Amino acid sequence: MKIENFKSGEYRQQYQYKSFSPVPINIQWIWEDPVINILLEQATQAISELNAFSLIVPNIDLFIQMHIAKEADTSSRIEGTQTTFADIFKDKDHIEPEKRDDWQEVRNYIDALNSAIDELKNIPLSNRLIKQTHHTLMESVRGHHKSPGEFRTSQNWIGGTTLLNAVFIPPHQDEVLSLMSDLENFLHNESIHVPHLIRIAIAHYQFETIHPFLDGNGRIGRLMIPLYLISKKFLIKPSLYVSDYLERHKGAYYDALTTVRTSSNLAHWVKFFLTAIVETSKKGSLTFQGILELRKETDSLILKMGTKGKKIKTILDMLYKNAFITVSMASKTLGVSHQTANSLFNILVEEKIIHEITEQKRNRVFVFDRYLKLFN
């Protein structure tokens, strides 16, 4: 199928409304647009550079949780959550009560992505894994009653308050299983020769158009992007937080998906997606450069600390995983008294590595602010 000749689907009459039925995508794809070739080359190069950092940054897994958290935060904000990036690293008790539901949704996203990445060691990116991931995403949050982990068996819609005034109505529930089976086969069809970035761009559009769950489709669809690239070893680590670009260009993101459905302009969506990959990969590489510079500086501090250096390093490693920390957390990890841990914190404060954000005598919370800013 030539991208330029693509026909996205048709509206089918249901009871009192029309649902959109997309065409299957498990076919060979080609294109004539030279801009797609240029963007594909740029995106592949940008991801290669990002992957290089995954190989050269010492103890890379220390920093990956921050990348995952960034993806979780921005993907959730596209859906309207009101937490800040800083909020998601805090304990639930330190979150304002009115924000705790949003906080839990972001934490679920982190758990869902981490669990899915771990599961990729055992099973491929499949409908089974997508369902498992959806179940984790929706557990104990808004929408938890909407069949978590199961494809929908009723009609859903996007925008509006009812089917009668909806902005978009996805395919009828009877079509979901066959369409998702086609999507799954497309992701792994080795008899067709479609570059991975083009394949996941088309798959993301198709997933969002099928809208196979009653809730959480946007987050699962975006979560599939790094999962697919990791499963194909195109991305070494989950360091690509593409939702950051999509959140900053949310209107253009939704418009690009809608344009495919309304005018079959798949090329426009593919170019938008590849641009997002280029910009996100470049931003990720800059973040890693900042991490290396900061790590070099903190390593110099550790060398100056003499016998305390090993404990300081342990605290810093904790901070690289989670930019917020308490004395009690460090005391427990180090196996030292609260007083000893507090004296180590005083050193880090004096060196302007961390600073307190709670301004209280007990249960004080400190932040590794310069590290956190690398992701903002």
For each residue, the residues with C-beta under 8 A, 3 or more apart:
1: 5 6 27 28 29 30
2: 5 6 29 30 31 32
3: 6 29 30 31 32 33 36 266 267 270
4: 31 32 33 267
5: 1 2
6: 1 2 3 264 266
7: 23 264
8: 22 23 209 260 261 264 266
9: 20 21 22 23 209 261
10: 20 21
11: 18 19 20 21
12: 18 19 20 21 171 172
13: 18
14: 17 18 19 155 172
15:
16: 163 164
17: 14 155 163 164 166 169
18: 11 12 13 14 169
19: 11 12 14 155 169 170 171 172
20: 9 10 11 12 168 169 170 171 209 261
21: 9 10 11 12 171 172 175
22: 8 9 25 171 179 206 209 210 261
23: 7 8 9
24: 27 179 182
25: 22 182 183 186 202 203 206
26: 182 183 185 186 189 192
27: 1 24 186 192
28: 1 192 193 194
29: 1 2 3 192 194 198 199 202
30: 1 2 3
31: 2 3 4 36 267 270
32: 2 3 4
33: 3 4 36 37 267 271
34: 37 38
35: 38 39 271
36: 3 31 33 39 40 198 267 270 271 274
37: 33 34 40 41
38: 34 35 41 42
39: 35 36 42 43 271 274 275 278
40: 36 37 43 44 195 197 198 274
41: 37 38 44 45
42: 38 39 45 46 274 278
43: 39 40 46 47 197 274 277 278 281
44: 40 41 47 48 195 197
45: 41 42 48 49
46: 42 43 49 50 277 278 281 282 285
47: 43 44 50 51 197 229 234 235 240 277 281
48: 44 45 51 52
49: 45 46 52 53 281 282 285
50: 46 47 53 54 235 239 240 281 284 285 288
51: 47 48 54 55 235 236 237
52: 48 49 55 56
53: 49 50 56 57 60 239 284 285 288 289
54: 50 51 57 60 236 237 239
55: 51 52 60 236
56: 52 53
57: 53 54 60 63 288 291 292
58: 295
59: 62 63 317
60: 53 54 55 57 63 64 237
61: 64 65 237
62: 59 65 317 320 321
63: 57 59 60 66 67 288 291 320 321
64: 60 61 67 68 237 238 239
65: 61 62 68 69 110 321 322
66: 63 69 70 320 321 323 371 375
67: 63 64 70 71 237 238 239 240 241 284 287 375
68: 64 65 71 72 110 113 114 238
69: 65 66 72 73 85 88 89 106 110 375
70: 66 67 73 74 85 241 244 375
71: 67 68 74 75 109 113 222 223 226 238 240 241 242 243 244
72: 68 69 75 76 88 106 107 109 110 113
73: 69 70 76 77 83 84 85 88 106
74: 70 71 77 78 241 243 244 246 247
75: 71 72 78 79 109 218 219 222 223 243 246 247
76: 72 73 79 81 83 102 105 106 109 219
77: 73 74 80 81 83 247
78: 74 75 218 219 222 243 246 247 250 253
79: 75 76 218 219
80: 77
81: 76 77 102 105 106
82: 99 102
83: 73 76 77 87 88 95 99 102 103 106
84: 73 87 88
85: 69 70 73 88 372 375 376
86: 89 90 323 324 367 372
87: 83 84 90 95 99 103 106
88: 69 72 73 83 84 85 103 106 107 110
89: 69 86 322 323 324
90: 86 87 94 95 324 365
91: 94 95
92: 95 100 103 104
93:
94: 90 91 358 365
95: 83 87 90 91 92 99 100 103
96: 99 100
97: 100
98:
99: 82 83 87 95 96 102 103
100: 92 95 96 97 103 104
101: 104 105 141 142
102: 76 81 82 83 99 105 106
103: 83 87 88 92 95 99 100 106 107
104: 92 100 101 107 108 140 141
105: 76 81 101 102 108 109 141 142
106: 69 72 73 76 81 83 87 88 102 103 109 110
107: 72 88 103 104 110 111
108: 104 105 111 112 136 137 138 139 140 141
109: 71 72 75 76 105 106 112 113 137 219 223
110: 65 68 69 72 88 106 107 113 114
111: 107 108 114 115 136
112: 108 109 115 116 133 134 136 137 223
113: 68 71 72 109 110 116 117 133 223 226 227 238
114: 68 110 111 117 118
115: 111 112 118 119 132 133 136
116: 112 113 119 120 129 132 133 136 223 227
117: 113 114 120 227 230 238
118: 114 115 121
119: 115 116 122 123 129 132
120: 116 117 123 124 125 129 227 230 231
121: 118
122: 119
123: 119 120 126 128 129
124: 120 129 188 231
125: 120 129 130 187 188 224 227 228 231
126: 123 129 130 184
127: 130 131 151 180 181 184
128: 123 131 132
129: 116 119 120 123 124 125 126 132 133 227
130: 125 126 127 133 134 220 224
131: 127 128 134 135 149 150 151
132: 115 116 119 128 129 135 136 149
133: 112 113 115 116 129 130 136 137 220 223 227
134: 112 130 131 137 138 148 149 213 216 220
135: 131 132 138 139 148 149
136: 108 111 112 115 116 132 133 139
137: 108 109 112 133 134 148 216 219 220 223
138: 108 134 135 141 143 144 146 148 149 215 216
139: 108 135 136 144 148
140: 104 108 144
141: 101 104 105 108 138 144
142: 101 105 215
143: 138 146 148 214 215 216
144: 138 139 140 141 148
145:
146: 138 143 213 214 215
147: 150 152 153 213 214
148: 134 135 137 138 139 143 144 216
149: 131 132 134 135 138
150: 131 147 153 213
151: 127 131 176 177 180 212 213
152: 147 155 156 173 176 211 212 213 214
153: 147 150 173
154: 173 214
155: 14 17 19 152 163 169 170 172 173
156: 152 170 211 214
157: 160 162 163 166 167 168 169 170
158: 166 167 168 169 170 211
159: 166 167 168
160: 157 163 164 165 166 167
161: 165
162: 157 165 166
163: 16 17 155 157 160 166 169
164: 16 17 160
165: 160 161 162
166: 17 157 158 159 160 162 163 169
167: 157 158 159 160
168: 20 157 158 159 258 261
169: 17 18 19 20 155 157 158 163 166
170: 19 20 155 156 157 158 209 210 211
171: 12 19 20 21 22 175 176 179 209 210
172: 12 14 19 21 155 175
173: 152 153 154 155 176
174:
175: 21 171 172 178 179 210
176: 151 152 171 173 179 180 210 212
177: 151 180 181
178: 175 181 182
179: 22 24 171 175 176 182 183 206 210 212
180: 127 151 176 177 183 184 210 212
181: 127 177 178 184 185
182: 24 25 26 178 179 185 186
183: 25 26 179 180 186 187 203 206 207 210
184: 126 127 180 181 187 188
185: 26 181 182 188 189
186: 25 26 27 182 183 189 199 202 203 206
187: 125 183 184 199 200 203 228
188: 124 125 184 185
189: 26 185 186 192
190:
191:
192: 26 27 28 29 189
193: 28
194: 28 29 198 199 202
195: 40 44 198 199
196: 199 200 228 229 232 234
197: 40 43 44 47 200 201 234 273 274 277
198: 29 36 40 194 195 201 202 270
199: 29 186 187 194 195 196 202 203 228
200: 187 196 197 203 204 224 225 228 229
201: 197 198 204 205 269 270 273 274
202: 25 29 186 194 198 199 205 206 266 270
203: 25 183 186 187 199 200 206 207 224 228
204: 200 201 207 208 221 222 224 225 273
205: 201 202 208 209 257 260 266 269
206: 22 25 179 183 186 202 203 209 210
207: 183 203 204 210 212 217 220 221 224
208: 204 205 211 217 218 221 257
209: 8 9 20 22 170 171 205 206 257 260 261
210: 22 170 171 175 176 179 180 183 206 207
211: 152 156 158 170 208 217
212: 151 152 176 179 180 207 217
213: 134 146 147 150 151 152 216 217 220
214: 143 146 147 152 154 156
215: 138 142 143 146
216: 134 137 138 143 148 213 219 220
217: 207 208 211 212 213 220 221
218: 75 78 79 208 221 222
219: 75 76 78 79 109 137 216 222 223
220: 130 133 134 137 207 213 216 217 223 224
221: 204 207 208 217 218 224 225
222: 71 75 78 204 218 219 225 242 243 246
223: 71 75 109 112 113 116 133 137 219 220 226 227
224: 125 130 200 203 204 207 220 221 227 228
225: 200 204 221 222 228 229 240 242
226: 71 113 223 229 230 235 238 240 242
227: 113 116 117 120 125 129 133 223 224 230 231
228: 125 187 196 199 200 203 224 225 231 232
229: 47 196 200 225 226 232 234 235 240
230: 117 120 226 227 233 234 235 236 237 238
231: 120 124 125 227 228
232: 196 228 229
233: 230 236
234: 47 196 197 229 230
235: 47 50 51 226 229 230 238 239 240
236: 51 54 55 230 233 239
237: 51 54 60 61 64 67 230
238: 64 67 68 71 113 117 226 230 235
239: 50 53 54 64 67 235 236 284 288
240: 47 50 67 71 225 226 229 235 277 280 281 284
241: 67 70 71 74 244 280 284
242: 71 222 225 226 245 246 276 277 280
243: 71 74 75 78 222 246 247
244: 70 71 74 241 247 248 280 283
245: 242 248 249 275 276 279 280 283
246: 74 75 78 222 242 243 249 250 253 276
247: 74 75 77 78 243 244 250
248: 244 245
249: 245 246 252 253 276
250: 78 246 247 253 254
251: 254 255
252: 249 255 256 272
253: 78 246 249 250 256 257 272
254: 250 251 257 258
255: 251 252 258 259
256: 252 253 259 260 268 269 272 273
257: 205 208 209 253 254 260 261 269
258: 168 254 255 261 262
259: 255 256 262 263 265 268 269
260: 8 205 209 256 257 263 264 265 266 268 269
261: 8 9 20 22 168 209 257 258
262: 258 259
263: 259 260
264: 6 7 8 260
265: 259 260 268 269
266: 3 6 8 202 205 260 269 270
267: 3 4 31 33 36 270 271
268: 256 259 260 265 271 272
269: 201 205 256 257 259 260 265 266 272 273
270: 3 31 36 198 201 202 266 267 273 274
271: 33 35 36 39 267 268 274 275
272: 252 253 256 268 269 275 276
273: 197 201 204 256 269 270 276 277
274: 36 39 40 42 43 197 201 270 271 277 278
275: 39 245 271 272 278 279
276: 242 245 246 249 272 273 279 280
277: 43 46 47 197 240 242 273 274 280 281
278: 39 42 43 46 274 275 281 282
279: 245 275 276 282 283
280: 240 241 242 244 245 276 277 283 284
281: 43 46 47 49 50 240 277 278 284 285
282: 46 49 278 279 285 286
283: 244 245 279 280 286 287
284: 50 53 67 239 240 241 280 281 287 288
285: 46 49 50 53 281 282 288 289
286: 282 283 289 290
287: 67 283 284 290 291 374 375
288: 50 53 57 63 239 284 285 291 292
289: 53 285 286 292 293
290: 286 287 293 294 374
291: 57 63 287 288 294 295 371 374
292: 57 288 289 295 296
293: 289 290 296 297
294: 290 291 297 298 370 371 374
295: 58 291 292 298 299
296: 292 293 299 300
297: 293 294 300 301
298: 294 295 301 302 316 353
299: 295 296 302 303
300: 296 297 303 304
301: 297 298 304 305 312 351 353
302: 298 299 305 309 312 313 316
303: 299 300 309
304: 300 301 309
305: 301 302 308 309 312 347
306: 309
307: 310
308: 305 311 312 344 347
309: 302 303 304 305 306 312 313
310: 307 313 314
311: 308 314 315 334 336 344
312: 301 302 305 308 309 315 316 344 347 348
313: 302 309 310 316 317
314: 310 311 317 318 330 333 334
315: 311 312 318 319 325 330 334 344 345 348
316: 298 302 312 313 319 320 353 368
317: 59 62 313 314 320 321
318: 314 315 321 322 325 329 330 333
319: 315 316 322 323 325 354 368 371
320: 62 63 66 316 317 368 371
321: 62 63 65 66 317 318
322: 65 89 318 319 325
323: 66 86 89 319 367 368 369 371 372
324: 86 89 90 365 366 367 368
325: 315 318 319 322 329 330 354 365 366 367 368
326: 329 330 363 364 365 366
327: 330 331 338 341 342 345 364
328: 331 332 338 341 363
329: 318 325 326 332 333
330: 314 315 318 325 326 327 333 334 341 344 345
331: 327 328 334 336 337 338 340 341
332: 328 329 335
333: 314 318 329 330
334: 311 314 315 330 331 340 341 344
335: 332
336: 311 331 340 341
337: 331 340 341
338: 327 328 331 341 342
339: 342 343
340: 331 334 336 337 343 344
341: 327 328 330 331 334 336 337 338 344 345
342: 327 338 339 345 346
343: 339 340 346 347
344: 308 311 312 315 330 334 340 341 347 348
345: 315 327 330 341 342 348 349 354 366
346: 342 343 349 350
347: 305 308 312 343 344 350 351
348: 312 315 344 345 351 353 354 366
349: 345 346 352 353 354 355 356 366
350: 346 347
351: 301 347 348
352: 349 355
353: 298 301 316 348 349 368 370
354: 319 325 345 348 349 366 367 368 369
355: 349 352 366 367 369
356: 349 359 364 365 366
357: 365 366 367
358: 94 363 364 365
359: 356
360: 363 364
361: 364
362:
363: 326 328 358 360
364: 326 327 356 358 360 361
365: 90 94 324 325 326 356 357 358
366: 324 325 326 345 348 349 354 355 356 357
367: 86 323 324 325 354 355 357 372
368: 316 319 320 323 324 325 353 354 371 372
369: 323 354 355 372 373
370: 294 353 373 374
371: 66 291 294 319 320 323 368 374
372: 85 86 323 367 368 369 375 376
373: 369 370 376
374: 287 290 291 294 370 371
375: 66 67 69 70 85 287 372
376: 85 372 373
